[in-house]
Amino acid sequence: MQTGGRMTHSFWTNFILFLAGAVAAGIGLAGLIWPVAFHASSGIVLGDNPSLMSEVRAPAAALLVAGGFILASVRVARWRPAAIRVSAAVYLTYGLARVYSIAVDGAPDGMLLMAAAVELIIGGICGMMILRSRAAT
């Protein structure tokens, strides 16, 4: 039987991984299958340039796969440490890149500002989970 603390940690780990995986997979799927409509919701007009569509769909597919792996880790315990690291890397990379873009390009649409906040929060939580697990060993 697990102790109360361990069950809580497991619950929160699974909750964060489910959230991180669902968000990444959902955004990846929307960007891959419906890129024009998805990006239009943030004020971005893609047009019909096949090269641009390729550049938009490729990272969307990567997000979809990363999100699928993160979601799968909720059921496969031995994948969780890697999934936490993938979550931290994906979300912090996106969030920090948006902060850099704000600094050099100016503020984007409000939806993208909200995306940056969510990415930094999820990435930060996953980063703290990594640091906590290192401190515990």
C-alpha positions, 0 to 999 in steps of 0.5 A: 500500500502506498503512503498518503504522500506518495499517492498525492505525488502520484495523483499530481504527477499524473494530473500534470502529465494528463494536462500537459499531454492533452494540451500539446496533443490538442494543439498539435492535432488542430494545427496539423488538421485545421491549420488555417482555422486554428491560427485564425483564432489568434489573428494569424492569416496563413493564406494558401502558400504550400511552403508556409503550410508545410512549415506550420504543419511540421511543428504541429505534428511534433506537438501531437506526437509529444502530447501523445507520449506524455498522455501515454505516460499517465498509464505507463509509470516507467515513461513518466520521468521522460515525459516530465522532461519532455513536457518541461522541454516543450513547454519552456521552449515554446514559452521562452521563445514567445517571451523572446519574441515579445521582447524583439517583435512586440506583443502578439494577439491576446490568445498568444499571450495567454498561450505563453502564460500557460506554456510557462506555467506548465513548463515551470511546474514540470521543471520544478518536478524534475528538480524535486526528484533530483533533490529526493535522490 
